[in-house]
Amino acid sequence: MRARTGMIGMGLFLLAGCGSDAAAVPPPPAPPPVVTALPASVAGGACVLLDYAVIEETTGTRFTVAAAMEHQKTRTCVVQDEGASRPDLVLSLTATGADQGVFTSEMVPKGATTVKELGKGAYRSTTAPAGDDGAAAEVGWLTGEGRLVTLRYTFPVGPERSAADELAPKLVELARQVAPRVADFPK
């Protein structure tokens, strides 16, 4: 029995010694915090009309940051990916007294394609890269509430106009999803 007691005592002594050595080893680093992107609507203003998931599902581009601005009669929201200036998507809403005739003759860019079933009148257009700007696709429409609305997607430098031509129908689909929200957006 004495031998057993001595071995148990020796085992406890060794374990106690191990505990003091373990205290000298630093604990493993804590896992990094999980960061979740805030919704575009947090930026306020016209950004409340946009949703990152809907944009990604429709256009295939993931955006993570948004900024809103208001100047005179125009409210704007720009969405981008954090750390990159392009691509970007800009939503602008401007109060206007223009009717469908003025919209069609004065506000639709030359060479634009007419878009049906979007507002009182709508168009889509694309531009080739120029200078520091990449190719771009734009959808614009006149609402029944007296607003000119545009959605403009600008690529980084590199892709040709054909990329914007390919994106334009997707941008029209996004515009159709944004349009009902615009009707409820305060002037």
C-alpha positions as CSV (number, residue, x, y, z in Angstrom):
1,M,0.0,0.0,0.0
2,R,2.9,2.3,0.8
3,A,4.3,1.7,-2.7
4,R,1.0,2.7,-4.3
5,T,0.7,5.8,-2.2
6,G,4.2,6.8,-3.1
7,M,3.5,6.3,-6.8
8,I,0.3,8.3,-6.6
9,G,2.2,11.1,-4.7
10,M,5.0,11.0,-7.3
11,G,2.4,11.2,-10.1
12,L,0.7,14.2,-8.5
13,F,4.1,15.8,-8.1
14,L,4.9,15.3,-11.8
15,L,1.5,16.6,-12.8
16,A,1.9,19.7,-10.7
17,G,5.2,20.3,-12.3
18,C,3.6,20.0,-15.8
19,G,1.1,22.6,-14.8
20,S,3.7,25.2,-14.1
21,D,5.5,24.5,-17.4
22,A,2.2,24.8,-19.3
23,A,1.6,28.3,-17.8
24,A,4.8,29.5,-19.5
25,V,3.4,28.6,-23.0
26,P,1.2,31.5,-24.3
27,P,-2.4,30.6,-25.2
28,P,-3.2,30.2,-28.9
29,P,-4.3,33.4,-30.6
30,A,-7.9,34.3,-30.6
31,P,-9.7,33.7,-33.9
32,P,-10.2,36.9,-36.0
33,P,-13.5,38.6,-35.6
34,V,-16.2,37.9,-38.1
35,V,-16.9,41.0,-40.1
36,T,-20.2,41.3,-41.9
37,A,-20.9,43.9,-44.5
38,L,-23.5,46.5,-43.6
39,P,-26.4,46.9,-46.0
40,A,-26.3,49.6,-48.6
41,S,-29.3,51.2,-46.9
42,V,-27.1,52.2,-43.9
43,A,-25.6,54.9,-46.1
44,G,-29.1,56.5,-46.2
45,G,-30.4,58.8,-49.0
46,A,-30.9,57.0,-52.3
47,C,-28.9,54.0,-51.0
48,V,-32.1,52.8,-49.2
49,L,-33.3,51.8,-52.7
50,L,-30.4,49.4,-53.3
51,D,-29.6,46.0,-52.0
52,Y,-26.2,44.3,-52.5
53,A,-27.7,40.8,-52.8
54,V,-30.1,41.9,-55.5
55,I,-27.4,43.8,-57.4
56,E,-25.1,40.7,-57.3
57,E,-27.9,38.3,-58.3
58,T,-28.9,40.5,-61.2
59,T,-25.5,41.9,-62.5
60,G,-23.1,39.2,-61.2
61,T,-21.0,41.9,-59.4
62,R,-20.5,41.9,-55.7
63,F,-20.4,45.3,-54.0
64,T,-19.7,45.9,-50.3
65,V,-19.7,49.7,-49.6
66,A,-22.2,52.5,-50.4
67,A,-22.2,56.3,-50.1
68,A,-25.1,58.7,-50.5
69,M,-25.2,62.3,-51.5
70,E,-27.8,65.0,-52.1
71,H,-27.3,68.1,-54.2
72,Q,-30.1,70.4,-55.0
73,K,-32.8,68.3,-56.7
74,T,-30.6,65.2,-57.2
75,R,-30.1,62.3,-54.8
76,T,-27.3,59.8,-55.6
77,C,-26.0,56.5,-54.3
78,V,-22.7,55.0,-55.3
79,V,-21.8,51.3,-54.5
80,Q,-18.4,49.8,-55.0
81,D,-16.3,47.0,-53.6
82,E,-14.3,48.0,-50.6
83,G,-10.8,49.1,-51.7
84,A,-11.6,49.4,-55.4
85,S,-12.9,52.4,-57.2
86,R,-14.3,50.4,-60.1
87,P,-16.5,48.8,-61.1
88,D,-19.1,51.0,-59.5
89,L,-22.9,51.4,-59.8
90,V,-24.4,54.8,-59.5
91,L,-28.1,55.4,-58.9
92,S,-29.4,59.0,-59.4
93,L,-32.8,60.5,-58.9
94,T,-33.6,64.0,-60.0
95,A,-36.9,65.8,-59.7
96,T,-38.0,67.1,-63.1
97,G,-41.0,68.7,-64.7
98,A,-40.3,67.0,-68.0
99,D,-43.0,65.1,-69.7
100,Q,-42.6,62.0,-71.9
101,G,-42.0,64.1,-75.0
102,V,-39.3,66.2,-73.4
103,F,-37.7,63.1,-72.0
104,T,-37.6,61.3,-75.3
105,S,-36.4,64.3,-77.3
106,E,-34.0,65.9,-74.8
107,M,-32.9,63.4,-72.2
108,V,-32.4,60.2,-74.1
109,P,-28.8,59.8,-75.3
110,K,-28.2,59.4,-79.1
111,G,-28.1,55.8,-80.1
112,A,-29.9,54.6,-77.0
113,T,-32.2,51.6,-77.2
114,T,-35.8,52.2,-76.0
115,V,-36.8,50.1,-73.0
116,K,-40.5,49.1,-72.7
117,E,-42.5,48.7,-69.5
118,L,-40.3,50.9,-67.3
119,G,-41.7,54.2,-66.2
120,K,-43.3,56.7,-68.6
121,G,-40.3,56.3,-70.9
122,A,-37.0,54.5,-70.6
123,Y,-33.7,53.8,-72.5
124,R,-30.5,51.8,-72.2
125,S,-27.2,52.8,-73.6
126,T,-23.6,51.9,-73.5
127,T,-20.3,53.7,-73.9
128,A,-16.8,52.6,-74.9
129,P,-13.9,53.1,-72.5
130,A,-12.5,56.7,-72.5
131,G,-9.4,57.9,-70.6
132,D,-9.5,56.7,-67.1
133,D,-13.1,55.5,-67.3
134,G,-13.9,52.0,-68.4
135,A,-16.9,51.0,-70.6
136,A,-20.3,51.8,-69.1
137,A,-23.9,50.7,-69.3
138,E,-26.7,53.0,-68.4
139,V,-30.5,52.7,-67.9
140,G,-32.6,55.8,-67.5
141,W,-36.3,56.3,-67.1
142,L,-38.9,59.0,-66.3
143,T,-41.2,58.1,-63.4
144,G,-44.9,59.0,-63.0
145,E,-43.9,60.9,-59.9
146,G,-41.8,63.5,-61.9
147,R,-38.3,62.0,-61.5
148,L,-35.5,61.2,-63.9
149,V,-33.8,58.0,-62.6
150,T,-30.5,56.6,-63.9
151,L,-28.6,53.5,-63.1
152,R,-25.0,53.6,-64.5
153,Y,-22.5,50.8,-64.2
154,T,-18.9,51.7,-65.0
155,F,-16.3,49.0,-65.5
156,P,-12.6,49.4,-64.6
157,V,-10.3,50.2,-67.4
158,G,-9.8,47.1,-69.5
159,P,-13.1,45.6,-70.7
160,E,-14.3,46.8,-74.1
161,R,-17.8,48.2,-74.9
162,S,-19.0,44.7,-75.7
163,A,-18.8,44.0,-71.9
164,A,-21.2,46.9,-71.3
165,D,-23.4,45.7,-74.1
166,E,-23.7,42.3,-72.4
167,L,-24.4,43.9,-69.1
168,A,-27.1,46.4,-70.3
169,P,-30.0,43.9,-70.3
170,K,-29.1,42.9,-66.7
171,L,-29.1,46.5,-65.7
172,V,-32.6,46.9,-67.2
173,E,-33.7,44.0,-65.0
174,L,-32.1,45.7,-61.9
175,A,-33.9,49.0,-62.9
176,R,-37.2,47.1,-63.0
177,Q,-36.6,45.9,-59.4
178,V,-35.6,49.4,-58.2
179,A,-38.5,51.2,-59.9
180,P,-41.3,50.2,-57.5
181,R,-39.1,51.4,-54.6
182,V,-38.5,54.8,-56.3
183,A,-42.3,55.4,-56.4
184,D,-42.4,55.2,-52.6
185,F,-39.2,57.2,-52.0
186,P,-39.8,60.7,-50.6
187,K,-39.1,63.7,-52.9
